[in-house]
Structure formats: structure tokens, C-alpha cells
Amino acid sequence: MTTTDTPSAIASTGYRLRLPGPTEVPERVRQAMARVMVNHRGPECRTAIGEAEEMIRPILGTTNRILFFASSGTGVMEAALVNVAGPGHRILVVEHGQFGERFTTIAKAMNITVDTVAIEWGQAIDVAAVEARLREHAYRAVVVVHNESSTGIVADLAALGALVRDRPTLLIADSVSGLGGIAMRQDEWGVDIVVSASQKALMCPPGLALASVSAKAWRVIGQDEQRSAFYWDFRRALKSAEQNETAFTAPVSLIYGLREALTMMHEEGFANVLARHKKLSAALRAGGAALGLADFCRDEPRSNTVVVFKVPDGLEGGAIVRQLYQDHRTVIAGARNRLSGRVIRFGTMGALSAGTILTDLLHLEDALTKFGLPIEPGAGLKAATEYLAATA
């Protein structure tokens, strides 16, 4: 760690983490994670796991047991597949962005037969196309990203769930960048496996992941006693979850952090949390439009946890990212995929307020002006402020 990257230096220079994950960690969560380390099999940790599970169930919209893992989001994406499919099984992956493609890559590495429904990035999922593919094959699972943070499009899980409800096919959803900022009604919508992680709308550092598994999915998992899984074995994880433990060493500090973050969300009221995310992401889009930045998404439903702007002709996204960091210590994302240079992305998830969005727009206007864009001074702030006032 260099001197300029120490926590005190970051605080004094106004470092602003505005990525679509990891996101800013609230002080209450940081303090909770700083508690004394305890036995990961002891009563203190079991209590924290049990309380976190109870508080996250309504956010998932489920009565399922919740399985916790020390992992990134990609780890539980793999776990979702390895527990229900393997060589000889066929799955259907909906690819509407970078992380749908990642699911395909994971599945191929596991020698699962993969078919895809490729959606043009920035457009809504074609549910009818998925239904047509389901008539062609008996798939083990339909796999989709709930909130595609590379494009800003949200999957219609209710419609996809309706397609498989009366089929043996499972519905698997990655909600790493959605859970906590976008509605999830797992049981109502018929989503069989939901996986997520700590570092986005759940307001914690990276390193804690979770899975929620339906009764339908448990029946599939139970059919194959020879499943090639050890660390990711949901059956082993469930036995531990029934004791309010994890199968292997729990990330104790992250569990404490998640419990505190969930406490904060319930204090605010989860309906209010969702409304805040929706309002602030829309305000950022309104302000961006006034600065000449078009929304990359061409269809609804748009994300409430990430805003993706097209980069104006003649500019390169990475240059905007670097300018914001250089001048304002504001850290946003470009793209590390086929959209490289063409988009910039802001996280609108977790511990953010109207002030966060207005500061984003102030810094963004300054950066774009330096690149020579003809911008009316204060246009972004004005548009966002008017939107916030109209929706107060």
C-alpha cells in the first residue's frame, strides 16, 4: 500500500467509490466488521449467521434456508451450476451482457452442453425466444442474470419463471448486482436458485456470497449422489445452515458486516430502500441526458442499481474515467468487454443519497467540459434537481 492509498489519505482527498461494485461501505458496517474476532463455530458467530439469514429472507422474497459462502459472486455462479448440472446435461443461458456470457464460459468449463439465447446488449430479454427454445429441448435449467450491470438491463424473472413453473426445468438467476436495490420475489416468481454477493447493494466489502435454493431445485440436487462438488456442495452447506453455521470457515467479519447492513436496510424500510434506488438512478439518467449523455439501454426494465451512459462521438470512455479520478477522485467504471471505450457506468446502489448523485453530475459536467463538449453550465444539476423535486 502506498502512502497515497492509506485510509487517512483516501478520506482527506475525497475518494469517491462510484463503481457498480464494490460500493462504499457505510461507517456502521465498517465498525461492525471491526469487532473482536470470535470462534467461527461459537455461539456469537452462529447468532450473527442466524440473524443475517432472517433479515435477508424478505429481501430475497423467500422462505428458503440461505447458504453462505466465503466467495466472490463468480464462485456462487459456478456453485449454482455444479449442484444441478454436469456432463450430459443441457442448459439454456440467456446472454444479454457480460455476465450472461460468463455463465456460458463457466458451464463449458464444466463440460455442460450449453445453448444460448443471445440478446442484443441494451435490449430487453425476448421471453418469447426463450419459450421457443424450451419447446425444442428438455433443459436442466434456464440461466439468466437478473441485473446485467454491464448494460443496465433487468431480466423479467416473473415471465421467465412462468415459463418453467410447470416444467422440470429450473430457473437460475445471478442477482449479484441486483439484490438489495431491485425487487426480488424468488418464491412468487418461481426462481429456483438465486445467487448474490456482498459488495454491491448489500453495502459490504467483497468476499461473502449466498445462495437461496427452492424445493424444486433441492429435488434435482438430491437425484444425483455422485455430483462432482466439494466446497460448493449445497447439501453440505444446508446441513451446516441448519446449525446456523457455514460448511467451512465462515468469513466472520463479513457476516457481522452483513448483519449490520441488513439492520440498516430494515430500519429504513425495504420498500423505501427500493424506492430510493429507483429515484436516484432515474435522477442520474435525467442529469446525464441534460449533459448530452444518452442511456445505453434502449428498453425497459432499466436497472435501478447501475446507470450506463453512451460515450459521445469523438470521446473514449476510459478517458472520462481517468479524468474523473484525476480531478475529483471519483471512481466510475468503463467497460472491459465488447463495449470498451463506448460506455461509462455509475453504481447507483447501496449507501447513496441525492447528494451523491448531484456530486456525480457536478464532477461529470466538469470532466466533459474539459473534453470540449458544449454543455450549458449547471444543466445536469438542474435536470436532476427538478426530477427529484417532482418525485418527492
KEBAMI-546711 format. One line per field, with one value per residue (C-alpha): residue number from 0; chain; x, y, z. Coordinates in steps of 0.1 Angstrom, whole numbers. Layout:
BEGIN
i = [NUM:...]
ch = [A:...]
x = [X:...]
y = [Y:...]
z = [Z:...]
END
This chain:
BEGIN
i = [0:1:2:3:4:5:6:7:8:9:10:11:12:13:14:15:16:17:18:19:20:21:22:23:24:25:26:27:28:29:30:31:32:33:34:35:36:37:38:39:40:41:42:43:44:45:46:47:48:49:50:51:52:53:54:55:56:57:58:59:60:61:62:63:64:65:66:67:68:69:70:71:72:73:74:75:76:77:78:79:80:81:82:83:84:85:86:87:88:89:90:91:92:93:94:95:96:97:98:99:100:101:102:103:104:105:106:107:108:109:110:111:112:113:114:115:116:117:118:119:120:121:122:123:124:125:126:127:128:129:130:131:132:133:134:135:136:137:138:139:140:141:142:143:144:145:146:147:148:149:150:151:152:153:154:155:156:157:158:159:160:161:162:163:164:165:166:167:168:169:170:171:172:173:174:175:176:177:178:179:180:181:182:183:184:185:186:187:188:189:190:191:192:193:194:195:196:197:198:199:200:201:202:203:204:205:206:207:208:209:210:211:212:213:214:215:216:217:218:219:220:221:222:223:224:225:226:227:228:229:230:231:232:233:234:235:236:237:238:239:240:241:242:243:244:245:246:247:248:249:250:251:252:253:254:255:256:257:258:259:260:261:262:263:264:265:266:267:268:269:270:271:272:273:274:275:276:277:278:279:280:281:282:283:284:285:286:287:288:289:290:291:292:293:294:295:296:297:298:299:300:301:302:303:304:305:306:307:308:309:310:311:312:313:314:315:316:317:318:319:320:321:322:323:324:325:326:327:328:329:330:331:332:333:334:335:336:337:338:339:340:341:342:343:344:345:346:347:348:349:350:351:352:353:354:355:356:357:358:359:360:361:362:363:364:365:366:367:368:369:370:371:372:373:374:375:376:377:378:379:380:381:382:383:384:385:386:387:388:389:390:391]
ch = [A:A:A:A:A:A:A:A:A:A:A:A:A:A:A:A:A:A:A:A:A:A:A:A:A:A:A:A:A:A:A:A:A:A:A:A:A:A:A:A:A:A:A:A:A:A:A:A:A:A:A:A:A:A:A:A:A:A:A:A:A:A:A:A:A:A:A:A:A:A:A:A:A:A:A:A:A:A:A:A:A:A:A:A:A:A:A:A:A:A:A:A:A:A:A:A:A:A:A:A:A:A:A:A:A:A:A:A:A:A:A:A:A:A:A:A:A:A:A:A:A:A:A:A:A:A:A:A:A:A:A:A:A:A:A:A:A:A:A:A:A:A:A:A:A:A:A:A:A:A:A:A:A:A:A:A:A:A:A:A:A:A:A:A:A:A:A:A:A:A:A:A:A:A:A:A:A:A:A:A:A:A:A:A:A:A:A:A:A:A:A:A:A:A:A:A:A:A:A:A:A:A:A:A:A:A:A:A:A:A:A:A:A:A:A:A:A:A:A:A:A:A:A:A:A:A:A:A:A:A:A:A:A:A:A:A:A:A:A:A:A:A:A:A:A:A:A:A:A:A:A:A:A:A:A:A:A:A:A:A:A:A:A:A:A:A:A:A:A:A:A:A:A:A:A:A:A:A:A:A:A:A:A:A:A:A:A:A:A:A:A:A:A:A:A:A:A:A:A:A:A:A:A:A:A:A:A:A:A:A:A:A:A:A:A:A:A:A:A:A:A:A:A:A:A:A:A:A:A:A:A:A:A:A:A:A:A:A:A:A:A:A:A:A:A:A:A:A:A:A:A:A:A:A:A:A:A:A:A:A:A:A:A:A:A:A:A:A:A:A:A:A:A:A:A:A:A:A:A:A:A:A:A:A:A:A:A:A:A:A:A:A]
x = [0:14:12:-14:-36:-38:-73:-65:-52:-82:-105:-86:-86:-123:-120:-155:-162:-189:-184:-212:-195:-177:-195:-189:-192:-211:-193:-218:-209:-172:-175:-194:-167:-141:-154:-132:-127:-147:-149:-165:-182:-191:-224:-216:-210:-240:-262:-249:-255:-289:-299:-285:-304:-337:-332:-322:-351:-376:-351:-349:-386:-383:-388:-358:-327:-299:-265:-235:-200:-167:-166:-169:-201:-185:-179:-216:-224:-203:-219:-254:-244:-223:-251:-277:-258:-227:-216:-246:-269:-281:-288:-301:-282:-298:-269:-278:-245:-210:-222:-246:-216:-196:-223:-217:-180:-184:-208:-185:-156:-177:-185:-221:-239:-248:-274:-278:-304:-283:-299:-285:-268:-290:-323:-348:-348:-370:-391:-408:-374:-367:-401:-394:-361:-378:-401:-370:-352:-357:-332:-319:-320:-326:-298:-300:-285:-312:-294:-269:-245:-226:-256:-281:-310:-330:-344:-381:-378:-415:-421:-392:-404:-438:-422:-406:-431:-448:-417:-389:-365:-350:-346:-312:-306:-275:-286:-252:-257:-295:-303:-310:-316:-341:-371:-366:-396:-380:-408:-436:-417:-406:-368:-352:-317:-307:-271:-257:-228:-219:-201:-229:-264:-258:-232:-203:-168:-163:-159:-193:-217:-250:-274:-311:-324:-361:-377:-379:-341:-334:-353:-330:-299:-310:-313:-275:-255:-223:-223:-187:-187:-170:-166:-197:-218:-252:-261:-231:-239:-275:-265:-244:-270:-294:-270:-265:-230:-212:-197:-162:-146:-170:-159:-168:-161:-182:-210:-210:-209:-238:-259:-254:-261:-293:-303:-298:-320:-348:-346:-351:-378:-371:-398:-382:-348:-361:-379:-347:-326:-352:-355:-318:-309:-336:-323:-288:-302:-321:-290:-268:-293:-290:-253:-257:-252:-277:-287:-272:-304:-330:-357:-373:-369:-338:-316:-320:-285:-264:-266:-248:-242:-231:-199:-203:-188:-152:-146:-133:-148:-115:-105:-136:-130:-94:-104:-129:-104:-76:-96:-121:-111:-144:-141:-165:-163:-159:-162:-139:-158:-171:-183:-148:-145:-181:-198:-193:-210:-221:-232:-265:-267:-261:-255:-262:-283:-294:-262:-242:-260:-257:-220:-216:-232:-211:-179:-191:-200:-165:-149:-170:-164:-127:-131:-147:-184:-208:-226:-248:-233:-254:-276:-271:-277:-308:-323:-316:-328:-361:-366:-360:-384:-411:-409:-405]
y = [0:34:65:80:49:48:51:86:98:85:103:135:136:129:95:86:49:52:18:-7:-27:-28:1:24:7:27:36:15:-16:-9:-6:-38:-56:-42:-62:-87:-119:-149:-186:-193:-223:-205:-190:-155:-163:-187:-159:-135:-160:-168:-131:-123:-152:-140:-104:-113:-137:-109:-91:-123:-128:-164:-188:-209:-216:-193:-208:-185:-190:-172:-163:-138:-137:-157:-185:-189:-187:-218:-233:-228:-248:-276:-286:-292:-300:-317:-336:-350:-322:-293:-258:-227:-195:-161:-138:-101:-89:-97:-118:-140:-148:-156:-182:-198:-198:-215:-241:-250:-254:-279:-298:-290:-287:-251:-235:-197:-170:-141:-107:-75:-57:-29:-45:-64:-101:-117:-140:-155:-166:-183:-201:-212:-228:-246:-263:-277:-294:-306:-283:-289:-252:-217:-195:-157:-126:-107:-73:-71:-45:-43:-30:-17:-41:-61:-96:-102:-130:-133:-140:-165:-182:-186:-205:-232:-234:-265:-279:-299:-271:-250:-212:-200:-162:-143:-113:-102:-65:-65:-79:-52:-25:-41:-62:-99:-122:-155:-177:-157:-156:-193:-186:-219:-208:-172:-163:-130:-114:-88:-60:-42:-31:-51:-24:-48:-55:-83:-118:-131:-148:-165:-189:-195:-228:-238:-271:-279:-274:-295:-324:-321:-319:-349:-371:-373:-385:-385:-348:-335:-309:-304:-268:-258:-288:-273:-304:-300:-263:-269:-293:-265:-238:-258:-253:-216:-223:-225:-257:-243:-214:-185:-150:-139:-102:-101:-119:-92:-65:-81:-83:-46:-36:-56:-39:-6:-16:-28:4:24:0:-22:-6:27:13:1:34:53:33:38:75:82:61:80:113:104:95:128:147:128:134:171:168:151:115:90:60:28:9:10:-9:-13:-26:-5:-11:8:-1:9:36:30:61:60:79:109:105:116:106:74:60:53:90:101:76:88:125:120:102:126:158:146:112:100:64:51:22:19:-15:-45:-62:-55:-21:-10:27:31:34:47:32:45:24:36:11:8:38:67:98:127:145:116:119:157:154:128:152:182:162:147:182:194:164:166:204:198:175:203:193:222:220:246:252:235:217:183:195:214:184:160:185:191:154:148:177:163:129:140]
z = [0:-10:12:-11:-8:30:45:60:27:9:33:32:-6:-10:-27:-40:-49:-75:-93:-99:-72:-49:-34:-5:29:55:87:107:87:90:127:129:110:134:163:181:161:175:170:137:153:185:197:187:150:149:162:136:108:120:123:89:74:89:77:42:35:29:7:-14:-12:1:30:19:41:29:22:29:13:16:-21:-48:-69:-97:-72:-64:-101:-105:-74:-89:-119:-103:-80:-106:-139:-153:-184:-202:-191:-213:-201:-218:-209:-217:-227:-225:-213:-200:-170:-191:-212:-180:-171:-205:-200:-166:-179:-208:-184:-166:-198:-196:-230:-234:-257:-257:-264:-275:-269:-283:-255:-242:-252:-231:-229:-256:-234:-265:-278:-246:-247:-282:-272:-243:-268:-286:-257:-221:-205:-170:-163:-178:-165:-165:-150:-130:-132:-160:-147:-180:-199:-173:-183:-158:-166:-163:-138:-133:-170:-172:-140:-155:-185:-163:-135:-149:-165:-148:-160:-132:-133:-120:-115:-107:-87:-76:-86:-81:-47:-22:-48:-72:-62:-59:-52:-55:-43:-60:-94:-93:-93:-82:-74:-66:-60:-49:-31:-5:-23:-42:-29:3:13:24:12:-13:-1:12:-12:-8:-25:-20:-33:-39:-30:-67:-71:-40:-56:-86:-64:-45:-76:-81:-52:-74:-81:-85:-59:-25:-14:-34:-24:-14:5:28:31:40:69:83:77:98:127:118:105:73:60:60:78:79:69:104:100:68:85:111:84:65:97:103:67:67:100:83:54:77:97:65:54:25:3:10:0:-33:-39:-31:-56:-83:-77:-76:-107:-126:-114:-126:-160:-162:-153:-177:-206:-199:-203:-236:-224:-239:-218:-233:-226:-253:-235:-201:-175:-167:-137:-105:-93:-123:-149:-182:-205:-241:-246:-271:-305:-305:-269:-253:-222:-204:-208:-190:-162:-158:-159:-131:-110:-117:-109:-84:-70:-83:-94:-120:-145:-182:-198:-201:-228:-263:-251:-241:-248:-257:-223:-188:-158:-124:-95:-80:-53:-15:7:-17:-14:-36:-27:-41:-75:-76:-69:-96:-121:-109:-115:-147:-161:-153:-170:-201:-204:-203:-233:-252:-251:-254:-221:-205:-171:-144:-168:-153:-117:-128:-145:-117:-90:-109:-112:-75:-66:-89:-74:-37]
END
